[in-house]
């Protein structure tokens, strides 16, 4: 087997990386990130008035557009502290909420 430091080995790794990037990009492209706000409405509005709709969520200050780590809503959801009652978002739903916030919290499509 050739040493991966050779130009051929490096080229193979580069092409493999491009393939992974393309696969990830196409998967993300097919997800409607605007549904993140619908999930917050679904899971949060039974107990919180700020989660009645997209505009209320954005006016509440619980979402830091583009920065899930700084978003109080995400911090509480990801830590398992919220929702306090009822079912919690699945792992896939949590990932969608996080991706939605990190993508700038786009409004729902009309």
Residue pairs with C-beta under 8 A, 6 or more apart in sequence:
2 8
2 9
3 9
4 10
4 12
4 13
28 99
31 96
31 99
32 109
33 96
33 99
33 100
33 103
33 106
34 100
34 106
34 107
34 108
34 109
35 96
35 100
35 108
36 96
36 97
36 99
36 100
36 101
36 105
37 53
37 54
37 57
37 100
37 105
37 107
37 108
38 108
39 89
39 93
39 96
39 97
39 100
40 51
40 57
40 73
40 97
41 51
41 52
41 53
41 54
41 57
43 51
43 77
43 82
43 83
43 86
43 87
43 88
43 89
44 50
44 51
44 73
44 82
44 83
45 51
45 52
46 83
46 85
46 86
47 83
47 84
47 85
49 56
50 56
50 57
50 59
50 60
50 62
51 57
51 60
54 107
54 108
57 63
57 73
58 105
61 72
62 71
62 72
62 73
63 71
63 73
63 74
63 101
63 105
64 70
64 71
64 101
65 101
65 104
65 105
66 101
66 102
66 103
66 104
66 105
67 101
67 102
68 74
68 97
68 98
68 101
68 102
69 75
71 101
73 82
73 97
73 101
74 97
74 98
74 101
76 82
77 83
77 88
77 89
77 94
77 97
78 94
78 98
80 88
89 97
100 106
